[in-house]
Amino acid sequence: MTGTRKPVVAGTFYPARRDTLTDTVAACIGEREPAKAIGGIVPHAGYIYSGPTCGAFFAAVEVPAQVILLGPKHTYAGADYALWSGGAWETPLGEVTVDEELASAILERCPGVEPDESAHFEEHSLEVILPFIQYVNPDAKVVPIAFNAMDSGTLMGFGEGIATVISDRNIDALIVVSSDMSHYVSAAEAERLDRMALAGVEKLDATQLVDVVRRNRISMCGVWPAAVGVVAARALGAERGEVIKYTNSGEASGDYNQVVGYAAVKFD
């Protein structure tokens, strides 16, 4: 059993006070009409920018007892495919328990993944999602995995491995991918590029997603975890990726010349 990961972006990406954070997440989510889903994609920027987009996802899906979190690495620390295997993650809303049994099964089944905490210490991509999970289902357990770039064989094996673990254990787990879309281009260019990338996601075609992002040099930071999530979702019977909401940072900042794109997508 590993220790407790302390929050590193509380007070910057999202409020550090429990009551303020609760109110902020509630406002981002709004009225809920949840339905079952296999998974989806949410953004991971500061809540002032991407919170309403992330909230749109959690307003639309049920959050079961187990959540597998797949996010990109923004640092070079730790293993390329790093899984936090036990203990808990802390936010101002309390602790989220890591599901050790599910983590162990993923470590056994998925190629290349390693139990590694160092990759997560300064990484924000999964931390910012946790308050949304806690707000919707305070009892949910998580398995956090951070990714670097991977070859297509590893990508497919990883996604299929996650699907096999969920299927073999007959559990109702939600796969949540953390990714922002285009970075630091105009709002019009971001939407043009991002819609191209999202076309592959909507068809649950991981190969198309990766190829389009590579060919067009789309700065989608979570393309690898998104592709893994797409492979897993399709293997578990999902038929589509539904874009629930698409926005960009200019809607909060007023600067539409240099934006980051945000998408909320549901796999069902």
N, C-alpha and C positions, 0 to 999 in steps of 0.2 A: 504494500500500500504506500503510495507516494503522499507527499504533503499537500498543503493548500496553496494554490496560486493566488497571489494578491493582485488586485486590479492595478493596471498601469496607466490607463487613460481616463479614469474617473476624475472629473473636474476639468477635463479638456474636451474630450469627445462627447461626454455626457455628464449630467450633474452628479456631484459627489454626495449630496444630501439625499437620504432615503426618501423623504417626503417629496422633494422636488423631482427626483428621478421617477417616482411612481406617477406623479401628475404628468410629467413629460411623456412617458411611455403611453399612458392612457390617452393623452391627446393625439399622439401619433397613430394609435390603433383605431380610435374612434369606436363606432358601433360595430360589433362583431356579428358576422353571419358565417360561422366556421363550418367547413365540410372536410371530410376525409381527403387526404392527399398522401402521395408517396414521398414527396419532397418538394424542393424548389430552390430558388436563388433569391438572396436578399443582399442589399449593399451594406457597407461597413464604414461609412464616413461619420463625421460628427453629426449628431442628431439634428442640429439646425439645418443641415443640408440634406441628409438622406433618411432621417428618422421617419417622415411620413411615408416614404416608399417602403421601408422595412415594415412599418406598421400595417401597410396595406396587405402584406403577405400574412401577417399574424392575425389580421382581422378575418382572413378568408379561409384559414386552415385550422384543423384541430391539432393540438399539440399533445401527443400521447406520452406515455411514461418514459419512453426512451428516444433520445434525439442524437443522431450522428452528425457532427459538425465538420464540414470540410472547408478549409480556407487556405489562401495563399500565404507564403512567407514573404514578408517585406524586408527581412534581414537575412544575413548569411549564417546566422547562428544555428547550430544543431544539425540533426539529420535531415536529408532531403525530404523524407516522408516521415514526419514525427508525430507520434501518438502519445498523448498524456494518459497514462494507463490506470491511475487510481487517485484516491484522495478527493479533493474538491477544488472548485474555482469560486472565488469570492467576488461579489459585487456589493455596492451599497445596499442592495436588497437582501443580502444574506449569502449563504453558500449554496452552490449547485454541486451535487454529488456526481462524481465520475463513475459510470457503470463499469466496474472492474471485470465482471464476467463477459460483458459484451466486448469490452476492449481486448480482453485476452483472446476471444474468438476471432476478432478482426486481425490481430497480430499473427495468429496462426494461419489464417486463410489468405491474407492479402500479400502479394509479393512486394518486397522492398520496404515495407513499413517497419519502423523501429520504435521501441518505447524510449521516448526522449522528451525531457522537460525543457532543456535549454532553448530549443527552437521557439518556445511559447512565452518565455519570460517577458520579452519586450514586444511581442506581436499583438496587434490590436484587432485583427480581422475577425477573430472568434469572440473575443471579450465583449465587443459592442453589441453582439446579438443576445447575449445571456439575459440582460434585463427584460427583453421582450418575452423570452421563454419563461422566466420567473413570474412575470406578470400574468401570463395566460395559464401556466400550469406550474405552480410553485414546487410540486413534487417531482417534476421531470428530472431524470438523470441524463447525463450527456457523455459522449465520447468525442473529445476534440482531436482533430488531425490537421496538421499544417503541411502544405505541399510546396515543393520546388517544381521546376519543369521536369517532364518525364517523357519517355518515348512511348509510341503508340501501343506497343505490346504491354508495357507496365500499366498504362492507362486502362486498357481493356481488362487486364487481369485484376486490377484493383477494383474497378467498378463491379465486375462480375463476382469478385470475392465478397464484397459488401452485400450484394444481393443474395448470394448463397448463404451467408451468415444469417441474414434476416429471415430468409425462407426456411432454412433448416431448423432454426430456433422457433419458428412460427410466432414471431413477435410483431407488434404493430409499431415499428420504429419510423420516425420521420427523418429524412435526409435533408439537411439544410446546408446549402452551399453559400459561402460568403464571397461576393465579388462585386467590385465596382466595374463600370464599363469604360468608355473612352476617357482619357485624361488630357486636359489642357489643350483642347482645340475649341473652335467656336461651337455654339450650341447646335447650329445647323449641321456642321460636319460631324459632331458627336452623334446626333440622331441618325444621320445617314449611315455612318459606320456601325453603330450599335444595332440598328435594325438588320443589317446584314448578318451580324453575329447571332442575333436572336432568332433569325430564320432557322438556323441549325438547331437551336435549343427548342424551338416550337415543334420541330419535326423529331425531336429526341435523336438527332443524328450527331454523335460526338465527333465523327470524322469531319463532317462538314463544318462544324463549329471551329475546330482547331485549324483546318485548312484556310477558312475565311479569315480568321484572326491573323494567321501567319502571313498570308498573301497580301493582306491589306494593312499590315502592321498596326492592327488595332490594339491599343494599350489597355486591354481588359486584364486586370491584374490577376483575376481568379479563373482564367480560362482552363487551367488544368484541373482544379477541383470541380469546376462546372462540368467539364467533360466526363470526369469520373462519376459525378452525380447523375448525369444523363444516362451513362451506360448502366448504372445500377437501377435507375428508375425504369428504364425500358425492360431490363431483365426481370423486374418485379411486376411487370404488366402495365406500366403506364403507357398511355397512347398519345399523349401530347404534352407540350409545355405551353401553358397559357400565360401570356404577359398580362399581369394584373394592373401594373402601373409602370410608367416610364417617366422619369424626370431628369433634371440636371441641376447642378449647384447654382446656376445663374438665377433660378427661381427664388433662391434665398439671398444670394449676394447682390443681385442686380447686374452682375458682370456676365454678359453672354458671349464675350470674346474668348475667354479661357474658362472652360467648364469641365466638370467631371460628370459623366452620365451614370444614372442609377436605374436599375430595373428590379421589379419584383415579379418572379415567375413561379407558377405552381405546376408541379408535375402530377398529372392524374390520368 
